[in-house]
Amino acid sequence: MGGTGANPKRYEIRPYDPEHLTQVVREGVLEPLWGTDRERNHAYFKWKYHDNPTTPSPLGIVAWHQRSVVGFRGFFATRWVVGGTSDRVVVLSPGDTCVDPEHRRQGLSVAMGESAMDTLCRDYRVMLNLSAGRNSVPGYLGMGFMPLASKFYWTRDSLLTLMRLGVGRKARSGNNEQPFTTDLPDDVKVSNRARPEDMCEAIARTTISNTLHLVRDEPYLRWRFENPQQRYRIYIAGRSPRVRGYVVLRLSTQTSRGFVVDVAVKDETTLEELLRAVIRTNEVDILSVADYAVTEAMAPVLAAVGFRSTSATRFLERRRFGEWPLLVRPVKKSYEERDCLIGGLDIRRRETWSIQEICSDGA
């Protein structure tokens, strides 16, 4: 994200327009970031930016040079609500920043970020980054983002599971509705596709806290779990009209590991029932949940079924990848104290947010 500032005589920084789709995806601007499978990239880009029901049009910035797009910075939009009120706010997650190798070291990444603040502040107030890592955190801090919380996983593992993970054992999964085992409680069902009606029924039974939390309505859930780059399993407890909760598992595409990315339960008993059902299927060797998603009520349930915040997996990943923070800031380039308040809640405070991994563009 570094640089010394783009030369305005050589480059034009402008908002992304759907007419740029071909150059951004099919002509390879994002290939250094996403790989060379352009058909796959096109499907993912269209899902992520064009089909997102949160905003009426895709949000992004491009760098333009001699009638060609040479850089792109995208913004993943989600809708949040303050506690049990009707106060809603669209939160933008910056990501997918890439510049053509021949045009790097011109400050284009920073220029696109600054242009986004100038452009998007008219309609949006908050940026929340859940996926920044080693290479991008310094740049975001330089742009005024503030650390919000640490990003690491509570994990259920063992020496045997780590050995399996080390040799890259693939997940034992298929495409059937219930592909692993039928030895589950009668009222727990497993699906590889979202069931928005049942999921919304479970969400309606959860306790609403005075925080900013993600709006998970039927259109959002129907779209969110169609991510063409991910595989999910949805475990649902109860049957309509008495759905008691659900847990969504994201399956690693490389190894036999699962991530709990979305949870809505009536009570802690339901959560434990669902987690034990996940474990009983034996689909994955290692099971993880992001620390920032672990509430005070969840922690003892996770511990009871074998999750630890100081696992061997965390130790190995910290040495290999490091641990990087969630980042937040108002959209305005120059902001005042009041710009950090949404519905009276300070966006710079961790307790303001109820975050799950499904809020991230990476999940």
Protein Blocks (a to p, Z undefined) as FASTA:
>chain_A
ZZebiafklpccddddfklmmmmmmnopmmmmnojalklmmmmmmmmmmmmmkbmbdcdd
dddeehiafbdcddddddddehjbfbdcdddddehiacdfklgonommmmmmmmmmmmmm
mmpcbdcdfkbcfklmmmmmmnopacfbdcdddddddfklmmmmmnopacdddfbfblmb
ccbcfklccdfbdcfklmmmmmmmpccdddddddddfklmmmmmmofkbccddddedjdf
bbfbdcdddddfkbccdddfbdcdfblklmmmmmmmmmmnomafbdcddfklpcfklmmm
mmmnopafkbfklmmmmmmnopaddddddfblbacfklmpgghiafkbmklpccdfklpm
kZZ
